[in-house]
Amino acid sequence: MRNTALFSLCCLFLLSGCQLQELKPNLKASEEKPTCRITPAHLYDLQNTERQFLSKPDQRSRIMLNAIKSKDSALLALLLSTPLSSTEQLQQAKRHYAKLVLFPHESCPGDRYLDVRNQFTSTLMWMRAEQDNLLEENQALQVKIDALTQIESDLNEEREGQQ
């Protein structure tokens, strides 16, 4: 009986010890928190500057010049990748995004934001290319319509001349 009680007590201590022991997860290098390139404060400043750039057309040149002087690739990429930007500006923005070493990890909202904006810029460039293709196709069709209209006019004049 005594041995059974002692055995039960030992098992109880062992089990309770297992329950109290805190298990630490084994973090691999890939799961460690990355070093964020864009801090939350920098992201806030970038978004404020971009908001001013978009909402105050009379100050766009000054804001762009300040961004160029600061040589802040993140800011330049954002300012050059708005829906108002030309295809050339979008290409410049892509070059600035390429200079950034971003970690679009969930713990780096600034890096994730710039990564999404980079994807948005690619989409805008694709849309502009599609728009250019459609405009060219429209112009080619308009030339054909004009040619057919001219042929129809010439045929009508010829018929009237024969009557």
Number of C-alpha atoms within 10 A of each C-alpha: 6 7 8 9 10 11 12 12 12 12 12 12 12 12 12 11 11 11 10 9 9 8 8 6 6 7 9 7 8 7 8 8 13 15 13 18 17 22 14 14 10 14 18 13 13 19 15 12 18 21 12 13 19 16 11 11 10 10 12 16 11 11 19 18 12 14 18 13 9 11 11 14 18 22 26 24 27 22 26 23 26 19 13 11 16 15 18 11 17 25 18 16 27 21 14 19 24 14 12 17 12 20 20 18 14 11 13 19 18 24 25 18 15 22 18 13 19 21 14 15 25 17 12 19 22 13 13 15 13 12 12 12 12 12 12 12 12 12 12 12 12 12 12 12 12 12 12 12 12 12 12 12 12 12 12 12 11 11 10 9 8 7 5
